[in-house]
Amino acid sequence: IRRRRLPADQVLWLVLGMALFRDEPVHEVARRLNICAQGLATDHLLARSGVTEARKRLGSDPVEWLFRKTGTQWGSERYTDDTWQ
């Protein structure tokens, strides 16, 4: 069984990090967040193309699900009287 260097859960963290550090290159965000399946995220273990491919592999569905889930939860906590959809 082949283990990917960037599993889907880490790629999702990477996408969130990209939103927070949007002025940084993607590979720098991955290095800062230490996103790598095999130890520390260095240029040796984490190729720039690998980050791009992992994002493509993840797709938009998990990110959309997370956005909707957190928006619903946080929105209902903050604005209890709002009922519009």
C-alpha positions as CSV (number, residue, x, y, z in Angstrom):
1,I,0.0,0.0,0.0
2,R,1.4,3.3,-1.0
3,R,1.2,6.1,1.6
4,R,0.9,9.5,0.2
5,R,3.2,12.2,1.5
6,L,0.2,14.5,2.0
7,P,-2.9,12.7,3.3
8,A,-6.3,14.4,2.8
9,D,-6.6,15.6,6.4
10,Q,-3.3,17.4,6.1
11,V,-4.2,18.9,2.8
12,L,-7.4,20.3,4.4
13,W,-5.3,21.9,7.0
14,L,-3.1,23.3,4.2
15,V,-6.1,24.9,2.5
16,L,-7.1,26.5,5.8
17,G,-3.6,27.7,6.3
18,M,-3.6,29.1,2.8
19,A,-6.6,31.2,3.7
20,L,-4.9,32.6,6.8
21,F,-1.5,33.2,5.1
22,R,-2.8,34.2,1.7
23,D,0.3,36.4,1.0
24,E,2.6,33.4,1.3
25,P,3.5,30.8,-1.4
26,V,1.7,27.5,-0.9
27,H,4.9,25.5,-0.3
28,E,5.9,28.1,2.4
29,V,2.5,27.7,4.1
30,A,3.0,23.9,4.1
31,R,6.5,24.3,5.6
32,R,5.3,26.7,8.3
33,L,2.4,24.4,9.3
34,N,4.8,21.4,9.1
35,I,2.4,19.6,6.8
36,C,4.2,16.4,5.8
37,A,3.4,12.7,6.5
38,Q,7.1,11.8,7.0
39,G,8.7,14.0,9.6
40,L,9.4,17.7,9.3
41,A,8.3,19.5,6.2
42,T,11.5,20.3,4.4
43,D,12.2,20.8,0.7
44,H,13.7,17.3,0.7
45,L,10.4,15.6,1.8
46,L,7.9,18.1,0.4
47,A,8.1,18.9,-3.3
48,R,6.3,22.0,-4.5
49,S,4.5,20.0,-7.2
50,G,3.4,17.5,-4.5
51,V,1.5,20.3,-2.7
52,T,-0.3,21.3,-5.9
53,E,-1.2,17.7,-6.8
54,A,-2.5,17.1,-3.3
55,R,-4.8,20.1,-3.5
56,K,-6.2,18.8,-6.8
57,R,-6.6,15.3,-5.3
58,L,-8.6,16.7,-2.3
59,G,-11.1,18.5,-4.5
60,S,-13.6,21.1,-3.3
61,D,-16.2,18.8,-1.5
62,P,-14.4,18.5,1.9
63,V,-13.7,22.3,1.9
64,E,-17.3,23.1,1.1
65,W,-18.5,20.7,3.7
66,L,-16.3,22.3,6.4
67,F,-17.3,25.8,5.3
68,R,-21.0,24.9,5.5
69,K,-20.7,23.0,8.8
70,T,-18.7,25.8,10.6
71,G,-20.9,28.5,9.1
72,T,-24.1,26.8,10.3
73,Q,-22.7,26.2,13.8
74,W,-21.1,29.6,14.3
75,G,-23.9,31.4,12.7
76,S,-26.6,29.9,14.8
77,E,-24.6,30.5,18.0
78,R,-24.0,34.2,17.2
79,Y,-27.3,35.1,15.5
80,T,-30.0,33.0,17.2
81,D,-32.9,35.2,16.0
82,D,-31.8,34.9,12.3
83,T,-33.9,32.3,10.5
84,W,-33.3,33.2,6.9
85,Q,-31.5,30.6,4.7
